[in-house]
Each structure stands twice: as structure tokens, then as C-alpha cells.
């Protein structure tokens, strides 16, 4: 069945223009052509194509200027840019300006057909997004995300803008702010929503296994590789892959990831064959990415490639006015999960929830509400359902600080203060390293490395991590 989507092809080299037009027409698309950006602008306004495939380097008006003009005119076309070898920087710049995707010359016909198919699905997704926008304006809800505050509304607007495209997104923010929820929302609001969403935590995988986990391996590729295994890229084919804690990925693996992102081809460990991949890659980190680059934990070129679009998650303490609506949403989920009928939260408990700074962010709030729901036998949560000592800072009359505080002598080095903070936090969690890492806002892998540096004698028989 013929595809009725209109595709405008913009290319100054006549032979390439004719070849592309015939190729795309053969797939059932309605096509038209232009020899440069100025002519393309006229055809867009007169013919209203759904997709524009344009070369970047052309006389009179190049592809970047064409894209800029389309943005100024608020045209809604999905723009696919064609770039010569060695011009990846221009393609990334075009993506930042709103291009849907890019393709290197000489054009891979299979890849182009996939991009056009995805772009066509995007048009339908954008129509569905308008319904979502109306719901968002009315209720302050975007998928699993909740918030009517200015910060959350600004975040929702950015998510809506970037979700239908194919660009890579770097999601940053403190631990517990909901970075994976944002990634899932991006997936659900994209043309890829019917395809897999795969999330992998780079900090939780041993360094010796991470390449196999992400890229897959062939039988016999290494000791213990008893059978062929698909990696995360293949599992997420035509869908979305979230690489959480990207700064914890080994530098060597980062180099291979960059190659896959730029060439859209994958080679399993132990294989001599490269296979095309069609995956949208999202990345997340609770660290400042620029600092990670400076410290050598994150390759600058990979950061540049992933950070086509950045979504910064605000900590809960910066939008406390959203706590009541977030709690209401959580109660719906908790009632279903635990077969309860909690209808709401008492005024005293809500006041204490709003007054607290939530160092563990939404994750800590969720844990607090779930604990209260499990303990409560009533239809409303009250202050006595909160954990003992919740939100209370105790200072004794003598001026001594409580047992959860730390005292650092004036003149102590930063390293000494950091070591004291980490060991004190670990002590407060009963040597539960996972909980300690969450409280400190660092990855579990980083905590283990720090303890190794300190030569800590943490008892190996300490309570098991939950």
C-alpha cells in the first residue's frame, strides 16, 4: 500500500538528487525536489511536505540556514540532514537546532528507509501529543511525572519538545529525582513507544562484563561465553536504550559506544561482522557531566555526542509545592500495590512532608509514603505514621550536635572531610553500602572505590545490602 507522506529532497548535485528522488518514490512516498535552501523554502510553503531530506552544504542557502528558517516560520516538518564523511559536528549542530536525524553520505538506503518510516510515525505521535498537552495543562501530569510548579512545567515543555525526535538526550540531576521516569516518558511520547525500552545501569555491571552486556557477544568470545548473546543495543532495536550512570562506564567502552552512535553499526564481541542498529540512546548521570569530563571519567567527544539535548531534573526541595500532588499520585499506586484504601494525608503530616528538605528526593518521599501506607490501618495517613525522628534535627542544651552530625576540625583537608562524611554515613546505615551511596548522592561503584582508597576495614559480615 502506497505511503501518502510527502517528502521534499534538497540536494545541489543533480545526479544525487535524481537518484534519491527515484529511490524514495519507489517506497511509495510522494516526492518533490529542490536544488538549494532558497528553492526548498519556497516548496515547503507551497507544497507543505511532512519530511524534508536536505544536504548540509549547498549554494545560496545551506542546510543549517534552511533548518533555521523553517524553525522561524514554525514549520512542522521532520528534517533529515545528509552530511559528508568528517562533518559529524555539523550534523550534531543540526540536531541541536531541531533536525529529526542525520545520515552520512554515501546514503545507506536501508537506513534512509528506516528513518523515513520513523519520521512518518512521528507525525502521528505529534498529533497524539496535542491531546497530552491539553491533559497536562488541566492536571499537571505527564506520564508518570507529576507537578504544576514552574520548574516542572518547564521540564514537561522540554520533554514534549524533544520526545518525538530521534536526538540523544542527557538527563542530569541528583539521585532519586526520577531520571529513569523521564527517560520512560520520552520513550512513551515518541514514535518508538510500541518498541522496547531497555535501561542499563553502567555502575552496577562489573567492568569485565559491561561490553558484553551492551554490545553482546558470540559463542567463545571469551572464557565463559558458552552461547551467543544479544546485548542491550540489539534488545532495544527500533526502541530506546537508557544508559544510566554513563560516567561510570569504562573509558574503553565509551570509545566503542561513540563509534556505534556515529556510524549506527554494531559489532558483537568476537564477531567480524557489523550490523546496522536503529536505537535511540538516552543517557543519565547524577554527576556534573562537565566535571566528569575534566576528571577524565567521561570522554569529551562522547559527552558532546550525547548532550544534543539536556534535561536537568530539579531536586524536590526546589519544588516543594508539588509534594501534595505527588503524594496523591503515589497513594493511588500504593493502594493498588498493597491492597489498601488510604484516601489522603492529614494536615500535620503534610506540613512536615513539605517542611522537610528531602536529600533523597522523590525516591525518599516514595519510600516514606510506602512505609506509612503499609503501617497504617486507617483511611488517612497521619504524622505518627512517619518514621521516628522524621525531619527533626536535635541540638542538646550543651551545644553538642546529635549522633548523625559530623564535626570537621578547621584546617582539615577536603579529602579528610570527605572520608569522615562517607564513613559516618556508612555507619548510620548499618554498613548498608547501597543506602549509604544513595544518601551521599554517589554511585555504589564510586563508594566501593572510595572505601578501597581509605583502606577501610568494613566488616565483611556486615548486614547485607537491601
C-alpha positions in Angstrom: 0.0 0.0 0.0 1.4 3.4 -1.0 2.6 5.8 1.6 1.0 9.2 1.2 3.5 11.1 3.2 5.2 14.0 1.2 9.0 14.1 1.1 11.0 17.1 -0.2 14.5 16.2 -1.2 17.1 19.1 -1.3 20.4 18.5 -3.0 22.5 20.7 -5.3 24.2 17.8 -7.1 21.8 16.7 -9.8 22.7 13.1 -10.1 22.4 12.5 -6.3 19.1 14.5 -6.3 17.6 12.4 -9.1 18.8 9.1 -7.5 17.3 9.9 -4.1 14.0 11.1 -5.6 13.6 7.8 -7.5 14.6 5.7 -4.5 12.1 7.4 -2.1 9.3 7.4 -4.7 9.9 3.7 -5.2 9.0 3.2 -1.5 5.6 4.8 -2.0 6.3 8.3 -0.8 5.1 11.4 -2.7 8.3 13.3 -3.6 9.4 16.7 -4.8 12.9 18.2 -5.2 14.8 21.5 -4.7 18.4 22.4 -5.7 19.2 24.6 -2.7 17.8 26.0 0.5 16.0 29.0 -1.0 14.2 26.9 -3.5 13.4 24.4 -0.8 11.9 27.1 1.4 9.5 28.1 -1.4 8.5 24.4 -2.0 7.9 23.9 1.7 5.5 26.8 1.9 3.7 25.9 -1.3 3.6 22.1 -1.0 3.7 21.5 2.8 5.7 18.2 2.9 5.8 16.2 6.1 9.5 15.4 5.7 12.5 17.3 4.3 15.7 15.4 3.4 18.4 18.0 2.8 22.1 18.2 2.2 24.0 20.5 4.5 26.5 22.1 2.1 24.7 23.9 -0.8 25.0 27.3 -2.6 22.8 30.3 -1.8 21.3 28.8 1.3 22.8 25.8 3.1 21.0 23.1 5.1 21.6 24.7 8.5 20.2 28.0 7.4 17.2 26.2 5.8 16.6 24.5 9.1 16.9 27.8 11.0 14.4 29.5 8.6 11.9 26.6 8.9 12.1 27.0 12.7 11.5 30.7 12.4 8.4 30.1 10.3 7.2 27.5 12.8 7.0 24.8 10.1 6.4 21.3 11.4 8.4 19.2 9.0 10.7 16.4 10.2 14.1 17.4 8.8 16.7 14.7 7.9 20.2 16.1 7.1 22.7 14.5 4.9 26.4 15.0 5.7 29.7 14.1 4.2 32.3 12.0 6.0 34.1 14.0 8.6 31.2 16.5 9.1 29.6 14.9 12.1 30.0 18.2 14.1 27.7 19.9 11.5 25.1 17.1 11.8 25.1 17.3 15.6 24.7 21.1 15.3 21.7 20.5 13.1 20.2 18.0 15.6 20.5 20.7 18.3 18.6 23.0 16.0 15.8 20.5 15.8 16.6 18.2 12.9 15.0 14.8 13.3 18.0 12.7 12.3 21.1 12.7 10.1 22.7 10.3 7.6 26.2 10.2 6.3 27.0 10.1 2.6 27.1 7.9 0.6 23.5 7.3 1.7 22.7 3.9 3.1 19.3 3.1 1.5 18.2 0.7 4.3 19.0 3.3 7.0 17.2 6.1 5.0 14.1 4.0 4.6 14.1 3.3 8.4 14.5 7.0 9.2 11.6 8.0 6.8 9.4 5.3 8.4 10.2 6.6 11.9 9.6 10.2 10.8 6.2 9.3 9.4 5.3 7.7 12.7 6.5 10.8 14.5 3.8 12.8 12.7 1.1 10.7 14.2 2.8 10.9 17.6 2.8 14.7 17.4 -1.0 14.7 16.9 -1.4 12.5 19.9 0.9 14.8 21.9 -1.6 17.6 21.5 -4.1 15.6 23.5 -1.4 15.0 26.1 -0.7 18.8 26.2 -4.3 19.5 27.0 -4.3 17.0 29.8 -1.0 18.5 31.1 -2.5 22.0 31.2 -5.5 20.7 33.1 -4.0 18.2 35.6 -0.2 18.8 35.8 0.5 15.2 34.9 2.9 14.0 32.1 3.0 10.2 32.0 4.4 9.1 35.4 5.6 12.6 36.2 3.6 14.9 38.4 4.0 18.7 39.1 2.3 22.0 38.5 5.2 24.1 39.7 7.0 26.4 37.3 10.1 24.1 37.3 8.2 21.0 36.5 6.1 22.7 33.8 9.3 24.0 32.2 10.6 20.4 32.3 7.4 19.0 30.8 7.5 21.5 28.0 11.1 20.4 27.1 10.1 16.8 27.3 7.2 17.4 24.9 9.5 19.2 22.5 12.2 16.6 22.3 10.3 13.4 22.8 9.1 12.9 19.2 12.5 13.5 17.7 15.4 11.0 17.4 18.0 13.0 19.2 20.1 11.7 22.1 19.2 13.3 25.4 21.4 13.6 28.5 19.3 13.6 31.7 21.1 15.1 34.7 20.1 15.5 38.3 20.6 14.3 41.9 19.9 10.7 42.9 16.3 10.0 43.4 14.9 12.8 41.2 13.3 10.5 38.7 15.7 10.4 35.8 14.6 7.0 34.6 10.9 8.1 34.7 11.9 11.0 32.4 13.6 8.5 30.0 10.5 6.3 30.0 8.3 9.3 29.4 10.5 10.3 26.4 10.0 6.8 25.1 6.3 6.7 25.6 5.8 10.0 23.8 7.9 9.0 20.8 7.2 7.1 17.6 9.2 4.2 19.2 6.7 3.7 22.0 5.5 0.3 20.7 9.1 -1.0 20.6 11.3 -2.0 23.6 12.6 0.3 26.3 15.8 -1.0 27.8 17.6 0.5 30.8 21.1 -0.5 31.9 22.9 0.9 35.0 26.6 1.2 34.0 27.7 1.4 37.6 26.1 -1.9 38.5 27.8 -4.0 35.9 31.4 -5.4 36.5 33.9 -3.7 34.2 34.8 -7.1 32.7 31.3 -7.7 31.6 30.0 -4.3 30.6 31.0 -4.5 26.9 29.2 -7.9 26.6 26.2 -6.5 28.3 25.9 -3.5 26.0 27.2 -4.9 22.7 26.5 -8.6 23.0 29.0 -11.5 22.3 29.5 -14.5 20.1 29.9 -18.0 21.5 33.5 -18.5 22.6 34.3 -14.7 22.5 35.8 -15.0 26.0 36.1 -17.6 28.8 32.5 -18.4 29.9 30.8 -17.3 26.7 29.1 -20.6 26.2 26.5 -19.2 23.7 25.7 -16.3 21.5 24.1 -13.4 23.4 22.4 -10.2 22.2 23.4 -7.0 24.0 21.3 -4.1 25.1 21.5 -2.4 21.7 20.0 -5.4 20.0 17.4 -5.9 22.7 16.3 -2.3 22.2 16.2 -2.5 18.4 13.8 0.2 17.0 13.2 1.3 20.5 15.0 3.3 23.2 18.1 2.5 25.3 18.8 4.3 28.5 22.5 4.2 29.7 22.2 5.2 33.4 25.3 6.5 35.3 27.1 6.9 32.0 30.1 8.4 33.8 30.8 5.1 35.4 31.3 3.3 32.0 35.0 2.4 31.4 36.7 4.8 29.0 37.5 2.0 26.5 33.8 1.0 26.4 32.9 4.7 25.9 35.1 4.8 22.8 33.2 1.8 21.3 29.8 3.4 22.2 30.8 6.6 20.5 31.6 4.7 17.3 28.2 2.9 17.4 26.4 6.3 17.9 28.2 7.9 15.0 28.1 5.0 12.5 24.9 3.3 13.6 26.6 0.0 13.3 27.3 -2.6 15.9 29.8 -5.5 16.2 29.3 -8.1 18.9 32.4 -9.2 20.9 34.1 -12.0 19.0 32.3 -11.2 15.7 33.9 -9.9 12.4 30.5 -8.7 11.1 29.0 -5.3 11.7 25.2 -5.0 11.8 23.1 -1.8 11.5 21.3 -0.7 14.6 18.2 1.6 14.9 18.1 2.6 18.6 17.5 6.0 20.3 20.1 6.4 23.0 19.4 8.3 26.2 21.9 8.8 29.0 21.6 9.8 32.6 24.0 10.8 35.4 23.8 12.2 38.9 27.2 13.9 38.4 28.0 17.2 36.8 29.0 16.0 33.3 31.4 18.8 32.7 33.3 17.9 35.9 33.3 14.2 34.9 34.9 15.2 31.6 37.5 17.3 33.3 38.3 14.5 35.7 38.7 12.0 32.9 35.7 9.9 33.8 33.7 10.8 30.7 35.1 11.3 27.2 34.6 14.8 25.9 33.6 13.6 22.4 31.0 11.2 23.8 29.6 13.9 26.1 29.3 16.2 23.1 27.5 13.4 21.1 25.1 12.5 23.9 24.4 16.1 25.1 22.5 17.0 21.9 19.7 17.9 24.3 20.0 18.2 28.1 17.2 17.7 30.6 18.0 18.9 34.2 15.9 17.3 36.9 15.2 19.7 39.8 15.7 18.4 43.3 12.5 18.0 45.3 13.5 20.7 47.7 13.3 23.2 44.8 9.6 22.5 44.0 8.1 21.5 47.3 4.7 22.9 46.2 4.3 19.8 44.1 4.6 17.4 47.1 0.8 17.2 47.8 0.0 16.2 44.2 3.0 13.9 44.0 1.8 12.2 47.3 -1.7 11.8 45.9 -0.4 10.1 42.8 1.8 7.8 44.9 -1.2 6.8 47.1 -3.1 5.6 44.0 -0.2 3.4 43.2 0.4 2.2 46.8 -3.2 1.4 47.4 -3.2 -0.8 44.3 0.2 -2.4 45.2 -0.7 -3.2 48.9 -4.5 -3.6 48.6 -5.2 -0.6 50.8 -7.8 2.2 50.7 -5.8 5.2 52.0 -7.7 8.3 50.9 -5.3 11.1 51.8 -2.8 12.7 54.2 -3.6 14.6 57.4 -2.7 18.3 57.6 0.1 17.9 60.2 1.8 15.1 58.3 1.6 17.1 55.0 3.1 20.1 56.7 6.0 18.0 57.9 6.4 16.5 54.4 6.6 19.9 52.8 8.9 21.3 55.5 11.5 18.5 55.0 14.3 19.0 52.5 14.3 15.5 51.0 18.0 14.8 50.4 16.9 11.5 48.7 14.4 13.4 46.6 11.3 11.8 45.1 12.7 8.3 45.8 13.0 9.1 49.5 9.4 10.5 49.5 8.1 7.4 47.8 9.8 5.2 50.4 8.4 7.3 53.2 4.8 7.1 51.8 5.0 3.4 51.1 6.2 2.7 54.7 3.3 4.8 56.0 0.7 3.0 53.8 2.0 -0.4 54.9 1.9 0.6 58.6 -1.4 2.4 58.6 -4.7 0.6 59.3 -6.6 3.8 58.9 -8.1 5.5 55.8 -5.8 8.6 56.2 -2.1 8.9 56.9 -1.2 10.9 59.9 2.0 12.3 61.4 2.5 9.3 63.7 2.9 7.1 60.5 6.2 8.9 59.7 9.5 7.2 60.7 10.7 8.0 64.2 12.6 11.3 64.3 11.5 12.2 60.8 12.7 15.7 59.8 13.9 16.5 63.3 17.4 17.9 64.0 18.3 17.5 67.7 20.7 20.0 69.3 21.4 19.4 73.0 21.4 22.3 75.5 25.1 21.9 76.0 25.6 22.7 72.3 26.7 19.2 71.4 25.5 18.0 68.0 23.4 14.8 67.6 24.9 11.5 66.6 24.0 12.0 63.0 26.2 15.1 62.6 29.9 15.2 61.9 32.5 17.6 63.2 35.4 18.6 61.0 38.3 20.4 62.5 39.3 23.7 61.0 42.4 23.0 58.8 41.3 19.5 57.8 41.9 18.7 54.1 39.0 18.2 51.7 40.0 14.5 51.4 39.9 14.1 55.2 36.4 15.7 55.4 35.2 13.5 52.6 36.5 10.4 54.2 34.8 11.3 57.6 31.5 12.1 55.8 31.5 8.8 53.9 32.4 6.6 56.9 29.9 8.4 59.2 27.1 7.9 56.6 28.0 4.3 56.2 27.9 3.9 60.0 24.4 5.5 60.1 23.1 2.9 57.6 24.4 -0.1 59.5 27.1 -0.6 56.8 24.5 -0.9 54.1 26.6 0.4 51.2 23.6 0.8 48.7 21.7 3.1 51.1 24.8 5.0 52.0 25.6 5.6 48.4 22.1 6.9 47.8 22.3 9.3 50.8 25.7 10.6 49.6 24.5 11.0 46.0 27.2 8.8 44.5 27.2 5.5 42.7 27.7 2.2 44.6 30.9 1.7 42.4 32.3 5.1 43.5 31.6 4.3 47.2 33.5 0.9 46.9 36.4 2.7 45.2 36.5 5.4 48.0 36.5 2.7 50.7 39.3 0.9 48.9 41.3 4.2 48.9 40.8 4.6 52.6 41.8 1.0 53.3 38.5 0.7 55.3 38.2 -2.4 57.4 34.4 -2.6 56.9 33.4 -6.0 58.4 32.7 -8.4 55.5 30.0 -9.9 57.8 28.2 -6.5 58.0 24.4 -6.6 57.4 23.5 -7.5 53.8 22.5 -4.6 51.5 18.8 -4.5 50.8 
